[in-house]
Each structure stands twice: as structure tokens, then as C-alpha cells.
Amino acid sequence: MRLVKRRRRECKTNYLRRLKILKSERPRLVFRRTNKYSTAQYVLSHEAQDKVEFTFSSKMLLKHGWPEKAKGSLKSVSASYLTGFLAGKILLKEKKESPIVDFGMIQTLHKTKVFAFLKGLIDAGIDVSCKEECFPEENRIKGEHLKNKIPFNTIKQNLEKI
């Protein structure tokens, strides 16, 4: 009987994919979803030792005009897009190398929060390749489907000033 590594048993790490990413020697942008927020971390790896350079969270959108009454929607498609846009703007401002986007063990279904985050990165100016049909529709990215409407254009303009 073969012993399977603990993180693999817990569905947290795909070691084959991690090895391929580490061999590329490029930084990673790790995207994760929680029950309340979307988060991303810019990670540098040296000899399989990970060092987090920057952390971005959809909670940071509250400083840039996200309405307080819409707190529950900080995990929405719009919040994921704006989190990706914020991450892209900060990485460009700090003149960091273009990263490999790492979704980990998240299911990558088309037109979901994962691809909204990726579209935000691309719109910010980060060079990431992805097919256009994977991204959510524009009205979902702008939050027109949300019960509590958000001032999407105002928030995006605030983030562009970064």
C-alpha cells in the first residue's frame, strides 16, 4: 500500500503541477477564494521555499469606493475582477515580473470568479494568455446582476489612479 502525501489527501496540493511551476523559475500569482473574500498572493520561490511578496484581497476594495452595505458581495464576480485589476496595477507600479497564475486545486470552470480575476489582471496590463470565451459577460463583471448595486465605474477609476 502506497502512502499518499497529506496535502494531496486533503486536496490542497497537486505536486506534479507545483513541480512544473517551480521549474519555470517565474513568480506565481496564487488566487484563492474564501467564504467572504477573494485573495491573491504574489509568491517568489527559491529552492522550493515560497516567499510572499504582496497580498491582495477583495477586502482592500472597501478603501477604493466599494459600498459598506454591499459587504456580502466581496466574493462576487465583480469583486474578483476588481481584485485582479488592483493586483495588476500594483504589480505594474512596483515593476514586478509578469507572474504565472496559480489557481491551485480550484475547479476552473469558464465564466466564473477565477476567470473574472484573470480578466482583471489582463485589463490592468499584465501579460497572461487566456481564451476570450472563458471570461464572464461584461454585465456580470460590472455587477448589474447584484441585488445591491455597486458603483463599478467609480471604483475602477479609483483603481486606475494607483
Secondary structure, 3 states (H helix, E strand, C coil): CCCCCHHHHCCCCCHHHHHHHHHCCCCEEEEEECCCCEEEEEEEEECCEEEEEEEEEHHHHHHHCCCHHHHHHCCCHHHHHHHHHHHHHHHHHCCCCCCEEECCCCCCCCCCHHHHHHHHHHHHCCCCCCCHHHCCCHHHHCCCCCCCCCCHHHHHHHHHCC
